[in-house]
Amino acid sequence: IIKTRETKEEIVLRLLAHHLSLKGKADKTISAAHLEHMKEIFTEKDIKSMQVADQEDKIYEHLQMLRQSSDTGKIIRLLNDEKEKYYSVSAIDEIKVTRMESSDMMKLEFESNDAGICQNVLQIFCKVIIRRYMAIKRGETNNAEKFFEQQTALALERLNKAEENLKKFKSDNRVINYYEQTKFISEKREN
């Protein structure tokens, strides 16, 4: 999950969406100088067109749409730019992930010349990884549920078929239920 290109692209696009949602105002997640760097990459017109809504998720969806619409677009070039310091897959490749001894815990390391970007990348990274991991686990659970549902349906079908065969056998061979028949006979005699 961590090493896939899709994960890295999502992290970059979510970082970019967050920075676009700031509407040109620096905050604790990006310094003013690095915000100017984003303005060098995108013109004011580009930025305004990407700020389709005030919500960061909507901007991310818009960026995804722009990325998928054309391979020659600015987003694709940006993601593939080896020299880009913040908004490229190669910049996210710098995240180091190590497993903590034999536990399930992981240590994430990322260096940047902007503390806000560094912190933001690590937060986005954690959210993306957790969401993707949960999706995989949910998929595994759904597959297990489907398997057991299918097996239950097959077992029910076999049981119904066996009951029908038993009824047919009783009918064809005139097999009686001894206990029910004796009860019926004794009630008849008593009457």
Secondary structure, 3 states (H helix, E strand, C coil): CCCCHHHHHHHHHHHHHHHHHCCCCCECCECHHHHHHHHHHCCHHHHHHHCCCCCHHHHHHHHHHHHHHCCCCHHHHHHHCCCCCCCCHHHHCCCEEEECCCCCCEEEECCCCCHHHHHHHHHHHHHHHHHHHHHHHHHHHHHHHHHHHHHHHHHHHHHHHHHHHHHHHHHHHCCCCHHHHHHHHHHHHHC
